[in-house]
Amino acid sequence: MNQDQVKQKLLSIQDAPLEFSLVFSGKKSRKVNGLYKPDSREIIIHNRNFEQGADGDNLLLYTAIHEYAHHLHACAQGGTLPSRAHTSEFWAIFHALLEKAETKKIYRDVFAGSPELSVLTETIRTKFLRENGSLVKEMGRHLLKAHELCTAIGVRFEDYVDRVLRIPRTAANMAIKMFNYDLAPEVGADNMRFLSGIRDDGDRKAAETALIKGKSPDTVKMAIRQKNEEEDPVLRLEREKSRLERTIDTLSKRLDEVKKEIKKAGHPA
């Protein structure tokens, strides 16, 4: 594949609101396979990092989709990127692009090519994620019983958690919520903690179902945030306000730089 073909593949996955360029550096880099420059809206791929052939092309496309996600993220932020590039919003965009690319047969899942990795993945899911989730949920059941016993003898459950169990109260309360909400252990303890923080029963169930079906945690979090923004116009306006303020700040700084450059060249600003 050449650089023009890669760009066309990216656009066929999802169109971009703002124009961008994609170039092959013709170099090999030990640090990164690619990068995105938001100021010039340029994707640079170190194509010498990839071997010739279908597998190499697929890995190159994986990198290109990653950098394209940065561009689309910048488009959503008014043409700028936050100081921390790899946010939940970025990962949600990236994972959505990969799903679309797989559906359109443009890209093959890079993790599915190793039978050994697939076996190990299943072991991690069943032996650790599910079992760990089950243990924490079961602990929640026992903590709830401990709460009842503390109440019966007239002592504070929080003091029992602090001084006897010596665990954070937030962890104890979260485990109890996992049990009360009857969360699915197969999503793992960390995702169960995330689900426990969702107050709305419908949103929690939808998020749990999405995780079970293979959606990434960041994708699920962004879906909930977008739903909340749709239901609460104030939240949406606050986010738009923040984007506009970042854009204005970036443009103001660039304007100052341009004025300085003009002054150095001997022309009035």
MOLINCOR-V301829 format. One record per residue. N is the residue number from 0. RES is the residue in three letters. OMEGA is omega in radians with two decimals (999 if undefined). Layout:
n->N res->RES omega->OMEGA
n->N res->RES omega->OMEGA
This chain:
n->0 res->MET omega->3.01
n->1 res->ASN omega->-3.04
n->2 res->GLN omega->3.11
n->3 res->ASP omega->3.13
n->4 res->GLN omega->3.13
n->5 res->VAL omega->3.13
n->6 res->LYS omega->3.13
n->7 res->GLN omega->3.09
n->8 res->LYS omega->3.12
n->9 res->LEU omega->-3.14
n->10 res->LEU omega->3.12
n->11 res->SER omega->3.05
n->12 res->ILE omega->3.11
n->13 res->GLN omega->3.13
n->14 res->ASP omega->-3.13
n->15 res->ALA omega->3.12
n->16 res->PRO omega->-3.13
n->17 res->LEU omega->3.14
n->18 res->GLU omega->3.09
n->19 res->PHE omega->3.07
n->20 res->SER omega->3.08
n->21 res->LEU omega->-3.11
n->22 res->VAL omega->2.96
n->23 res->PHE omega->-3.13
n->24 res->SER omega->-3.07
n->25 res->GLY omega->-3.08
n->26 res->LYS omega->3.03
n->27 res->LYS omega->-3.14
n->28 res->SER omega->3.10
n->29 res->ARG omega->-3.06
n->30 res->LYS omega->-3.07
n->31 res->VAL omega->3.06
n->32 res->ASN omega->-3.14
n->33 res->GLY omega->3.09
n->34 res->LEU omega->3.12
n->35 res->TYR omega->3.10
n->36 res->LYS omega->-3.06
n->37 res->PRO omega->-3.11
n->38 res->ASP omega->-3.12
n->39 res->SER omega->-3.09
n->40 res->ARG omega->-3.06
n->41 res->GLU omega->3.02
n->42 res->ILE omega->3.12
n->43 res->ILE omega->3.12
n->44 res->ILE omega->3.06
n->45 res->HIS omega->-2.97
n->46 res->ASN omega->3.11
n->47 res->ARG omega->3.07
n->48 res->ASN omega->-3.02
n->49 res->PHE omega->3.12
n->50 res->GLU omega->3.09
n->51 res->GLN omega->3.09
n->52 res->GLY omega->-3.04
n->53 res->ALA omega->-3.12
n->54 res->ASP omega->3.10
n->55 res->GLY omega->3.11
n->56 res->ASP omega->-3.13
n->57 res->ASN omega->3.10
n->58 res->LEU omega->3.08
n->59 res->LEU omega->3.14
n->60 res->LEU omega->3.07
n->61 res->TYR omega->3.10
n->62 res->THR omega->-3.13
n->63 res->ALA omega->3.12
n->64 res->ILE omega->3.10
n->65 res->HIS omega->-3.13
n->66 res->GLU omega->3.10
n->67 res->TYR omega->3.08
n->68 res->ALA omega->3.07
n->69 res->HIS omega->3.13
n->70 res->HIS omega->3.14
n->71 res->LEU omega->3.07
n->72 res->HIS omega->3.10
n->73 res->ALA omega->3.10
n->74 res->CYS omega->-3.14
n->75 res->ALA omega->-3.13
n->76 res->GLN omega->3.13
n->77 res->GLY omega->3.10
n->78 res->GLY omega->3.13
n->79 res->THR omega->3.07
n->80 res->LEU omega->3.06
n->81 res->PRO omega->-3.12
n->82 res->SER omega->3.06
n->83 res->ARG omega->-2.99
n->84 res->ALA omega->-3.03
n->85 res->HIS omega->3.12
n->86 res->THR omega->3.07
n->87 res->SER omega->3.13
n->88 res->GLU omega->3.11
n->89 res->PHE omega->-3.08
n->90 res->TRP omega->3.10
n->91 res->ALA omega->3.10
n->92 res->ILE omega->-3.11
n->93 res->PHE omega->-3.11
n->94 res->HIS omega->3.09
n->95 res->ALA omega->3.10
n->96 res->LEU omega->3.13
n->97 res->LEU omega->3.12
n->98 res->GLU omega->3.12
n->99 res->LYS omega->-3.12
n->100 res->ALA omega->3.10
n->101 res->GLU omega->-3.14
n->102 res->THR omega->-3.12
n->103 res->LYS omega->3.12
n->104 res->LYS omega->3.10
n->105 res->ILE omega->-3.04
n->106 res->TYR omega->3.07
n->107 res->ARG omega->3.14
n->108 res->ASP omega->-3.07
n->109 res->VAL omega->-3.11
n->110 res->PHE omega->-3.08
n->111 res->ALA omega->-3.06
n->112 res->GLY omega->-3.10
n->113 res->SER omega->3.10
n->114 res->PRO omega->3.14
n->115 res->GLU omega->3.13
n->116 res->LEU omega->3.13
n->117 res->SER omega->3.11
n->118 res->VAL omega->3.14
n->119 res->LEU omega->3.11
n->120 res->THR omega->3.14
n->121 res->GLU omega->3.09
n->122 res->THR omega->-3.14
n->123 res->ILE omega->-3.11
n->124 res->ARG omega->-3.03
n->125 res->THR omega->-3.03
n->126 res->LYS omega->-3.04
n->127 res->PHE omega->-3.10
n->128 res->LEU omega->-3.09
n->129 res->ARG omega->-3.11
n->130 res->GLU omega->3.11
n->131 res->ASN omega->3.10
n->132 res->GLY omega->3.13
n->133 res->SER omega->-3.13
n->134 res->LEU omega->-3.13
n->135 res->VAL omega->3.12
n->136 res->LYS omega->3.11
n->137 res->GLU omega->3.06
n->138 res->MET omega->3.09
n->139 res->GLY omega->3.12
n->140 res->ARG omega->-3.13
n->141 res->HIS omega->3.09
n->142 res->LEU omega->3.11
n->143 res->LEU omega->3.09
n->144 res->LYS omega->3.11
n->145 res->ALA omega->3.09
n->146 res->HIS omega->3.13
n->147 res->GLU omega->-3.13
n->148 res->LEU omega->3.10
n->149 res->CYS omega->3.12
n->150 res->THR omega->-3.10
n->151 res->ALA omega->-3.13
n->152 res->ILE omega->3.02
n->153 res->GLY omega->3.09
n->154 res->VAL omega->-3.11
n->155 res->ARG omega->3.10
n->156 res->PHE omega->-3.13
n->157 res->GLU omega->3.13
n->158 res->ASP omega->3.07
n->159 res->TYR omega->3.13
n->160 res->VAL omega->-3.10
n->161 res->ASP omega->-2.91
n->162 res->ARG omega->-3.11
n->163 res->VAL omega->3.13
n->164 res->LEU omega->-3.14
n->165 res->ARG omega->3.03
n->166 res->ILE omega->3.12
n->167 res->PRO omega->3.12
n->168 res->ARG omega->-3.13
n->169 res->THR omega->3.13
n->170 res->ALA omega->3.13
n->171 res->ALA omega->3.14
n->172 res->ASN omega->3.14
n->173 res->MET omega->3.12
n->174 res->ALA omega->3.10
n->175 res->ILE omega->3.10
n->176 res->LYS omega->3.12
n->177 res->MET omega->3.13
n->178 res->PHE omega->-3.10
n->179 res->ASN omega->3.14
n->180 res->TYR omega->-3.14
n->181 res->ASP omega->-3.10
n->182 res->LEU omega->-3.11
n->183 res->ALA omega->-3.10
n->184 res->PRO omega->-3.07
n->185 res->GLU omega->3.10
n->186 res->VAL omega->3.13
n->187 res->GLY omega->-3.05
n->188 res->ALA omega->-3.12
n->189 res->ASP omega->3.10
n->190 res->ASN omega->3.08
n->191 res->MET omega->3.07
n->192 res->ARG omega->3.10
n->193 res->PHE omega->-3.13
n->194 res->LEU omega->-3.14
n->195 res->SER omega->3.13
n->196 res->GLY omega->3.13
n->197 res->ILE omega->-3.05
n->198 res->ARG omega->-3.08
n->199 res->ASP omega->-3.09
n->200 res->ASP omega->-3.13
n->201 res->GLY omega->3.12
n->202 res->ASP omega->-3.13
n->203 res->ARG omega->-3.12
n->204 res->LYS omega->3.13
n->205 res->ALA omega->3.13
n->206 res->ALA omega->3.11
n->207 res->GLU omega->3.13
n->208 res->THR omega->3.14
n->209 res->ALA omega->3.11
n->210 res->LEU omega->3.13
n->211 res->ILE omega->-3.13
n->212 res->LYS omega->3.04
n->213 res->GLY omega->3.09
n->214 res->LYS omega->3.13
n->215 res->SER omega->3.12
n->216 res->PRO omega->3.14
n->217 res->ASP omega->3.11
n->218 res->THR omega->-3.14
n->219 res->VAL omega->3.14
n->220 res->LYS omega->-3.13
n->221 res->MET omega->3.12
n->222 res->ALA omega->3.12
n->223 res->ILE omega->-3.13
n->224 res->ARG omega->3.13
n->225 res->GLN omega->3.11
n->226 res->LYS omega->3.13
n->227 res->ASN omega->3.13
n->228 res->GLU omega->3.11
n->229 res->GLU omega->-3.12
n->230 res->GLU omega->-3.12
n->231 res->ASP omega->-3.10
n->232 res->PRO omega->3.13
n->233 res->VAL omega->3.10
n->234 res->LEU omega->3.13
n->235 res->ARG omega->-3.14
n->236 res->LEU omega->3.10
n->237 res->GLU omega->3.12
n->238 res->ARG omega->3.10
n->239 res->GLU omega->3.09
n->240 res->LYS omega->3.13
n->241 res->SER omega->3.12
n->242 res->ARG omega->-3.13
n->243 res->LEU omega->3.12
n->244 res->GLU omega->3.10
n->245 res->ARG omega->-3.14
n->246 res->THR omega->3.13
n->247 res->ILE omega->3.13
n->248 res->ASP omega->3.13
n->249 res->THR omega->-3.14
n->250 res->LEU omega->3.12
n->251 res->SER omega->3.11
n->252 res->LYS omega->3.14
n->253 res->ARG omega->3.11
n->254 res->LEU omega->3.10
n->255 res->ASP omega->3.13
n->256 res->GLU omega->-3.14
n->257 res->VAL omega->3.12
n->258 res->LYS omega->3.12
n->259 res->LYS omega->3.13
n->260 res->GLU omega->3.11
n->261 res->ILE omega->3.14
n->262 res->LYS omega->3.11
n->263 res->LYS omega->3.14
n->264 res->ALA omega->3.07
n->265 res->GLY omega->-3.14
n->266 res->HIS omega->3.07
n->267 res->PRO omega->-3.11
n->268 res->ALA omega->999
